[in-house]
Amino acid sequence: MFWRDFFYFSKGERRGLILLLSLVVIAVTLLYLNKQPTAPSFEDRRQTETVNIKDTTESKAPHREEEKKTGQAPAESAKKEASGADAATRPPTASRHSRESVSERVNRLTSRRQPAFTRAEKFEEGTIVELNTADTATLKKVPGIGSAFANRIVNYRKILGGYYSVAQLSEVYGIDEERFLSLQTWFSVDPSQIKKIEINAIAQDSLQRHPYISYAQARVIIQQRRQKGKLIGWENLQLLKEFSEDDITRLKPYITFNSE
């Protein structure tokens, strides 16, 4: 007898076994469902609400009895008693309005406090402002210049090293031709205030920060310094394709070769 003979079932036995397993599964499922909590019925909820209403009514009954006797709710009665005690112990003092005179009261009722705005002081016509030494407070006194333009003018002066011409105001961001024409008569320029660049000592990254010097121009200047050891004058730059005549003209006020 082989072990397979123990687990061999006929067709009828297999059907019976399947039916038995199905009944077991159904029985387990029914047991599980019976353990789940069931929702309270409508009658149970109604009885619970009735009990809660009864408890609330009974808790309010003593307060209603007290309200019928005093004519006031308990909280209002206690509040009035406390305020009456405070009034009895507080010394009588005159209010601020009762102390003021008629004229003071009329002034208070009819006067309206207006917000105080400080008007910016402006220069009179004909005033001349030196462009390389004026701070933002001075620039804001020029008609047509506010805080934004004053800050831009000073910031551009810093990265330039100073102005050599009033015409450079037109390069400031936001100052168009019309605004420049209205501003140019208010300014003068002292070129001696310009901070010059020592071209043989400055590094490339610092050199290319100047608004009039591009990255390519800064790089070729450094290359010329390495080849020649030292640049002696403008002739070293005029022969380079990176520099036009206009570039040389704009840069002359800002560059020194240590031989001037």
Summary of the structure (lengths in Angstrom):
residues: 260
radius of gyration: 48.9
end to end distance: 122.6
largest distance: 130.3
contacts: 533
relative contact order: 0.05
helix: 60%
strand: 3%
